[in-house]
Amino acid sequence: MITLATSQDVFYLVLSLCIVLVTVFLCVALFHLSRALKEVSLVTRDVRERIEKVTNFFTIMRDKIISFGLKGLMAMISSFRGREKNDSKKKK
């Protein structure tokens, strides 16, 4: 059994209890911090994947728009060339 002969014994007992309580508090705080960091990691990975999907979508759309625009431009150029040839034949 604990004998408290002097006030110094009481001080050491209270000090040891405080150290134990602070240690338990720090362990719980570290546990919650590690869980929060894990959640942040998961959210970051999810956001990174979504941004990659959006980037891929816009890249594909850009390529399709450019391809469609070039096809239309080539069709317009060929129709203008056809008109110029027809106009030059009519003038002769």
Backbone as CSV, one residue per row, in Angstrom:
resi,resn,N_x,N_y,N_z,CA_x,CA_y,CA_z,C_x,C_y,C_z
1,MET,0.829,-1.167,0.000,0.000,0.000,0.000,0.882,1.242,0.000
2,ILE,0.352,2.347,-0.531,1.112,3.593,-0.632,1.067,4.318,0.708
3,THR,2.234,4.680,1.190,2.305,5.464,2.427,2.752,6.872,2.082
4,LEU,2.014,7.821,2.545,2.321,9.227,2.279,2.847,9.856,3.570
5,ALA,4.142,9.746,3.765,4.742,10.215,4.998,4.981,11.719,4.973
6,THR,5.370,12.241,3.804,5.686,13.670,3.733,4.928,14.306,2.581
7,SER,4.990,15.605,2.534,4.341,16.329,1.435,5.069,16.079,0.117
8,GLN,6.341,15.748,0.197,7.090,15.419,-1.012,6.563,14.121,-1.632
9,ASP,6.155,13.171,-0.821,5.563,11.935,-1.323,4.254,12.238,-2.060
10,VAL,3.460,13.125,-1.525,2.203,13.524,-2.166,2.500,14.206,-3.500
11,PHE,3.505,15.063,-3.491,3.893,15.754,-4.723,4.300,14.759,-5.808
12,TYR,5.120,13.767,-5.444,5.562,12.773,-6.430,4.394,11.921,-6.929
13,LEU,3.459,11.603,-6.054,2.291,10.834,-6.456,1.436,11.629,-7.449
14,VAL,1.172,12.874,-7.145,0.378,13.722,-8.040,1.126,13.948,-9.349
15,LEU,2.410,14.153,-9.285,3.222,14.345,-10.480,3.184,13.103,-11.375
16,SER,3.304,11.931,-10.783,3.265,10.711,-11.586,1.886,10.505,-12.204
17,LEU,0.833,10.816,-11.493,-0.513,10.716,-12.064,-0.695,11.701,-13.216
18,CYS,-0.181,12.891,-13.085,-0.273,13.882,-14.168,0.500,13.417,-15.398
19,ILE,1.659,12.843,-15.182,2.463,12.345,-16.304,1.715,11.219,-17.023
20,VAL,1.089,10.334,-16.255,0.328,9.241,-16.862,-0.856,9.808,-17.651
21,LEU,-1.563,10.768,-17.107,-2.714,11.359,-17.799,-2.290,12.104,-19.066
22,VAL,-1.188,12.834,-19.005,-0.696,13.541,-20.187,-0.267,12.535,-21.252
23,THR,0.345,11.438,-20.840,0.761,10.399,-21.789,-0.447,9.770,-22.463
24,VAL,-1.479,9.464,-21.699,-2.703,8.894,-22.275,-3.331,9.901,-23.233
25,PHE,-3.394,11.164,-22.838,-3.969,12.194,-23.707,-3.185,12.302,-25.016
26,LEU,-1.860,12.296,-24.933,-1.044,12.382,-26.139,-1.232,11.160,-27.037
27,CYS,-1.361,9.983,-26.450,-1.603,8.778,-27.255,-2.944,8.869,-27.980
28,VAL,-3.969,9.313,-27.304,-5.284,9.467,-27.931,-5.226,10.542,-29.010
29,ALA,-4.554,11.632,-28.732,-4.435,12.707,-29.721,-3.678,12.230,-30.961
30,LEU,-2.607,11.482,-30.781,-1.862,10.941,-31.917,-2.703,9.956,-32.718
31,PHE,-3.499,9.147,-32.041,-4.379,8.220,-32.736,-5.370,8.975,-33.612
32,HIS,-6.012,9.999,-33.052,-6.981,10.778,-33.825,-6.306,11.550,-34.950
33,LEU,-5.107,12.037,-34.713,-4.368,12.735,-35.755,-4.023,11.787,-36.901
34,SER,-3.612,10.574,-36.576,-3.285,9.618,-37.635,-4.528,9.239,-38.429
35,ARG,-5.672,9.100,-37.780,-6.920,8.799,-38.495,-7.308,9.972,-39.402
36,ALA,-7.149,11.187,-38.912,-7.479,12.364,-39.722,-6.559,12.463,-40.934
37,LEU,-5.279,12.196,-40.741,-4.336,12.239,-41.860,-4.639,11.149,-42.884
38,LYS,-5.095,9.997,-42.427,-5.481,8.939,-43.353,-6.680,9.375,-44.181
39,GLU,-7.658,10.024,-43.558,-8.826,10.523,-44.284,-8.419,11.599,-45.291
40,VAL,-7.503,12.470,-44.888,-7.019,13.499,-45.804,-6.326,12.855,-47.001
41,SER,-5.578,11.803,-46.746,-4.903,11.094,-47.828,-5.919,10.487,-48.796
42,LEU,-6.970,9.894,-48.275,-8.007,9.302,-49.123,-8.734,10.363,-49.937
43,VAL,-9.047,11.477,-49.305,-9.730,12.562,-50.014,-8.824,13.138,-51.094
44,THR,-7.550,13.296,-50.782,-6.599,13.821,-51.758,-6.487,12.890,-52.959
45,ARG,-6.440,11.597,-52.713,-6.370,10.630,-53.810,-7.637,10.700,-54.674
46,ASP,-8.790,10.818,-54.023,-10.046,10.902,-54.759,-10.098,12.171,-55.610
47,VAL,-9.684,13.286,-55.036,-9.680,14.548,-55.791,-8.691,14.464,-56.952
48,ARG,-7.539,13.864,-56.726,-6.542,13.713,-57.791,-7.107,12.878,-58.944
49,GLU,-7.809,11.798,-58.621,-8.411,10.958,-59.664,-9.483,11.720,-60.443
50,ARG,-10.295,12.487,-59.737,-11.346,13.262,-60.414,-10.751,14.339,-61.310
51,ILE,-9.712,15.002,-60.842,-9.062,16.027,-61.659,-8.442,15.392,-62.901
52,GLU,-7.871,14.199,-62.738,-7.298,13.506,-63.881,-8.376,13.142,-64.896
53,LYS,-9.543,12.698,-64.419,-10.642,12.378,-65.329,-11.126,13.620,-66.071
54,VAL,-11.253,14.742,-65.367,-11.691,15.985,-66.003,-10.657,16.447,-67.025
55,THR,-9.389,16.347,-66.673,-8.329,16.733,-67.599,-8.357,15.863,-68.850
56,ASN,-8.532,14.565,-68.660,-8.620,13.664,-69.810,-9.827,13.994,-70.677
57,PHE,-10.959,14.308,-70.045,-12.162,14.661,-70.796,-11.919,15.896,-71.661
58,PHE,-11.337,16.929,-71.060,-11.104,18.152,-71.828,-10.044,17.942,-72.911
59,THR,-9.076,17.096,-72.659,-8.077,16.795,-73.690,-8.736,16.099,-74.873
60,ILE,-9.583,15.124,-74.589,-10.284,14.420,-75.664,-11.195,15.372,-76.421
61,MET,-11.923,16.228,-75.690,-12.819,17.182,-76.350,-12.028,18.168,-77.205
62,ARG,-10.889,18.631,-76.707,-10.056,19.547,-77.481,-9.587,18.889,-78.768
63,ASP,-9.125,17.648,-78.665,-8.657,16.930,-79.850,-9.786,16.731,-80.855
64,LYS,-10.992,16.405,-80.366,-12.121,16.210,-81.271,-12.522,17.523,-81.939
65,ILE,-12.519,18.601,-81.178,-12.883,19.905,-81.742,-11.860,20.327,-82.793
66,ILE,-10.593,20.136,-82.488,-9.553,20.484,-83.461,-9.690,19.625,-84.709
67,SER,-9.919,18.330,-84.523,-10.074,17.425,-85.660,-11.285,17.821,-86.499
68,PHE,-12.406,18.103,-85.843,-13.614,18.508,-86.547,-13.402,19.837,-87.259
69,GLY,-12.733,20.763,-86.598,-12.460,22.064,-87.206,-11.552,21.950,-88.415
70,LEU,-10.539,21.111,-88.338,-9.636,20.926,-89.478,-10.348,20.266,-90.645
71,LYS,-11.222,19.303,-90.362,-11.980,18.670,-91.441,-12.894,19.688,-92.120
72,GLY,-13.555,20.517,-91.317,-14.416,21.556,-91.883,-13.625,22.573,-92.677
73,LEU,-12.466,22.950,-92.181,-11.618,23.912,-92.878,-11.127,23.334,-94.207
74,MET,-10.742,22.063,-94.197,-10.302,21.425,-95.441,-11.454,21.348,-96.446
75,ALA,-12.659,21.082,-95.942,-13.824,21.031,-96.845,-14.100,22.410,-97.432
76,MET,-13.979,23.450,-96.627,-14.207,24.811,-97.132,-13.146,25.177,-98.159
77,ILE,-11.896,24.834,-97.894,-10.822,25.153,-98.840,-11.040,24.423,-100.159
78,SER,-11.395,23.159,-100.074,-11.609,22.408,-101.314,-12.814,22.942,-102.073
79,SER,-13.859,23.392,-101.375,-15.009,23.957,-102.090,-14.644,25.302,-102.720
80,PHE,-13.838,26.100,-102.050,-13.393,27.363,-102.646,-12.520,27.115,-103.868
81,ARG,-11.644,26.120,-103.784,-10.793,25.794,-104.936,-11.650,25.316,-106.102
82,GLY,-12.678,24.539,-105.779,-13.583,24.072,-106.834,-14.312,25.225,-107.491
83,ARG,-14.723,26.199,-106.705,-15.405,27.375,-107.251,-14.466,28.200,-108.118
84,GLU,-13.210,28.340,-107.640,-12.239,29.117,-108.429,-11.971,28.444,-109.770
85,LYS,-11.878,27.129,-109.801,-11.651,26.419,-111.056,-12.850,26.565,-111.982
86,ASN,-14.051,26.486,-111.401,-15.262,26.644,-112.205,-15.377,28.076,-112.744
87,ASP,-15.030,29.058,-111.899,-15.078,30.455,-112.347,-14.058,30.717,-113.447
88,SER,-12.874,30.122,-113.358,-11.858,30.328,-114.369,-12.242,29.639,-115.672
89,LYS,-12.926,28.530,-115.618,-13.381,27.848,-116.837,-14.495,28.643,-117.499
90,LYS,-15.370,29.261,-116.720,-16.490,30.043,-117.276,-15.962,31.302,-117.957
91,LYS,-14.890,31.907,-117.460,-14.341,33.117,-118.055,-13.679,32.841,-119.381
92,LYS,-13.218,31.665,-119.629,-12.529,31.332,-120.874,-13.498,31.144,-121.946
